[in-house]
Amino acid sequence: MKKLTSFLLSAALSAGLLLTAGAPSASAAETPLVLGVNAINDTGREGHAILYTPAHGEAVNGGTDFAWWRTATFEYSDELEAYVVVSVSLSVGGSSPKAPFIPEGGFVLCANVGNDYSAGGGVNYINTLSTDTYNGIASLNVGDTAYLTGIDLAAGTIDTAGSPYYGADFVSNAKITIGAKPDGDVYIPDRSAGALPQVTTDIGGQKTIDATADFTFTWEPVEGAEGYIININDCTVTGDGPAIAANVRTQETSYTVPAGRLTIGGSYSVCVSAYAEGRLNGQNTYESVFAVSAQAAESEFRDKTIVAYGDSITAFTGWVKMLGGRLGTTVINAGVGGDNTSQGLARFETDVAAHDPDVVIILFGMNDQAQVIDTGKPLLDPETYESNYREMIERCIGLGAQPVLLTGHNVCTASGYYTPGGYGLDYSTDNLNDYYDIIRGLAAEYDLNFIDLNKLCAGEKDTDMLAAGDGIHLSTYGHEKYAEWIGDYMLNEFEWKELHLPSEDTSAPEASSAPETSDDADASESASAPAADASAAESEAEKSGLSAGVIAAIAAAAVVVVGGIALLLAKRKKK
């Protein structure tokens, strides 16, 4: 039992990067969660809920980067006589490519929601099975047990009838039941060769390391092992992201990641298993490391509370998390996808003030400036936008916090990126530059710390900075550059300023000032993405533009202090 506890604990610690904090455990549900499967070891296509086994290869690949998919990895536990969830990746979007490795004693489940092309004479890939499985993966937690029916992993077959897999006549009896063991025949793998013991590393579950130096981790020799397999994945933007080390085999009991290979502020999963001819591989360790800059330990921000406040450009957590690694502190992510400044202002007390921040980094505008094609007008007019920004600035000053204003990037309209028209909106007009000019003017007027990211982006290619198939949100490279530019400014140019309110009027606009079309703004930020799922369980999250992966990052980064507003009013901050 000690071995099982160690296995689940290491998996859970690593998956802290990946999972929704506080999500209800599927195994605890009164009705077991059942995930359907419509393909095995096939090329990933739209509308697929597909299993990948070791017969497919050492990693999930083959014609897709799985950016728009949710994935879950399972390994078999001899002690539980069941498969166990060991990692889950929920974030979807052009900046969320995934490369989960396939454990020898397990499999990877991948699911997406297809698009409907029938209006143009094409195929409707949307089907209930893959949609339900895609939604169901969001309910998985590390440690959940799983049982397979209608699936033979060794033979690489599933029990299905009819075709095509997305058609109305297709029937699948291939199911993964989470939690309670179902009645009937359950697939049990051949474990007669016996599995090697699990590796124990010196990482100890989680570890913070210097990204600018070599990182070496070690482990105790495993009796009977001929060698070891190492997998390291970048989990900064999404769980099971791009591989840093993919199924690297070694006979040593240590492994070194060279300096500069890990991104400052990046989060990484580290998995090691033992292998030997004639034996089953040991269960993988699942541990995590957080890479920080050499200056982080001496940063003046290491004991400060910093909040990043904005829309989905902030909520898609990559640059926010990376920035924390540069500044030596956790940067609280208070971004909400789809928000304009009216909506952002309505949640200021709970999402910003409640944290009693020392610094508030503010970036809004992408949704405010989006132009309604039929009217030629932005969703939120410049006057209201400026008024809302003033209110945000003055509320920060009233808290004793230092506002740091940012401009953002432009929209990329190159082929394969953003195409105007989704939801009747155009994000790529010249409106954006006008709104950035408002930010520049306010920064000068209030004498605030200000980072003109738009100007810095001019020195980069839009196709490098932004995610393909999207054109609005940052790519992995874009997240890295944002973190680098903001971090460099904060460490070298930031000033603690004596700020004063220009007026005593800090009343907030009425909540009703938010445009009724804001939900469309939210959806249109991913207008080039595959169709969103319509599950009731996720409807509220989708309306706010907050994918389950983003909810996970925000929940892990921020704790809302109930009743903190009253305490805040009685407290005078000292800088």
Disulfide bonds with the S-S distance in Angstrom:
none
